[in-house]
C-alpha cells in the first residue's frame, strides 16, 4: 500500500521458525494508507497459502504501552503501531514495534484454547530506553539488541540498545 506522502508499506520482515516461513505485515502503514489492512504475523505455507497467527493491530490498540498513554495525541503516534523487525529467539517469536516502542512475543493460537492470548509484552522499550524509533532486532549469546534510527529531536542519531538475558539493560552504542 502507499500512503499519501508517498511511503510504501507491506511486509516488514520475514523469518523462519523451524521449517515455517513467517511474515510480519506492516498493515496499512502510517496513518492507514490502506485502512482495511491490519498489522499481523502470517504463516506462509506451500504454494503461498497464508494463515494469520496474530493480529498485532488489535493487540496494540488494547495494550498501547507507556508511550500510548503519554503521547496518544502526538502527530507521530500511530494507534495500531508500526511493526518493523521479527526474529525467533530462544524458542519464542519476537517482534519490535517502532512507534510505541514495544517488544512482544507471539505464540500462535492453538486449537481448543479459547482464551489463549497469542501476543504478550516482553519489554516496553519507551519506558526502558526512552523515545526512539526501534526498527531492528537481533540476538547474540542470549542477549537481544535493538537498533534505532534515532529521534526527531536528535537529528536521527541512531543507537543500539541491549536487553541482557540476565535482566539488565544498557546502551550498546
SULVENRA-V773796 format. One record per backbone hydrogen bond with DSSP energy under -1.0 kcal/mol. CO is the residue of the C=O (numbers start at 1). NH is the residue of the N-H. If there is no record, write none. Layout:
# SULVENRA-V773796
co->(CO:CO)
nh->(NH:NH)
This chain:
# SULVENRA-V773796
co->(1:3:7:10:13:15:17:20:21:22:23:24:24:26:28:29:34:39:39:40:41:41:42:43:45:49:51:54:55:56:57:58:59:64:65:66:67:71:74:78:82:85:87:89:92:93:94:95:96:97:101:101:102:103:103:104:105:110:113:118:120:123:123:124:125:125:130:133:136:138:140:143:144:145:146:147:147:151:151:154:159:160:160:161:162:163:164:168:170)
nh->(9:6:3:26:24:22:20:17:44:15:42:12:13:29:33:32:37:56:57:25:53:54:23:51:48:45:43:41:59:60:61:62:63:68:69:70:71:74:77:81:98:96:94:92:89:106:87:104:84:102:125:126:97:122:123:95:120:113:116:107:105:103:125:128:129:130:132:149:147:145:143:140:163:138:161:135:136:154:156:157:148:172:173:146:170:144:167:164:162)
